Amino acid sequence: MRMQFRRQRRVPPMVSLQEPLETGQDGGLTLMDAIPDDVPLQESLEQRDLARRLSARLSRLPARERQVLALRYGLGGAAPHTQLQVAQKLGLSRSYISRLESRGLSLLKKL
């Protein structure tokens, strides 16, 4: 009998995507076969990683530049806006929005 200390947490067993599922048939069905293939898993993981890294970098920008970039490029699931639409929405001139956008993109490249 093995004792378990409170500090130690049970780790669930690792499961391989290539491990055969117990279906009662000799078809050799694996877990990977059972996962929907709408979007390839690798692409989905890469998309999430890119979104997480972009979000982290955007959070380091000044608020106004972050807001302009979010509106311009449709970040956060919103539709992208033109510079004129962003200017009208924020009550600023289109040329100032252009400068904020350029400054925000420049700062993002440096991060």
C-alpha positions, 0 to 999 in steps of 0.5 A: 500500500502506497501512502500519498502525502497532501503536498503531492498531487496525483498526476493523471496518466499521459494519453497518447493520440496514437493509443488505440481506443477500446471499441471492441473491434479490430479496426485500430481506431486511435484517439487522433481518429476520433478528434474532429478534423475541422481545423488541424490541431497544430494550426489551432494551437499555433493560432492560440499561441500567436493570439496569446503572445500578441495580447501580451505585447498589446498590453504593454502599449499605451492605452490609446495606441492599443485601442486604435490598433484593436479597432483598426485590425479587428482584434478581440473578435470585432470587425476591422475599421478604417482610419476614418471610422476609428477617428469618428468613433474616438472623436479624433482626426484621421491624421492623428489616428494614422500617427497613433497607429504608426506609433503603436505598430512601431512599439510592437516591433520593438517589444 
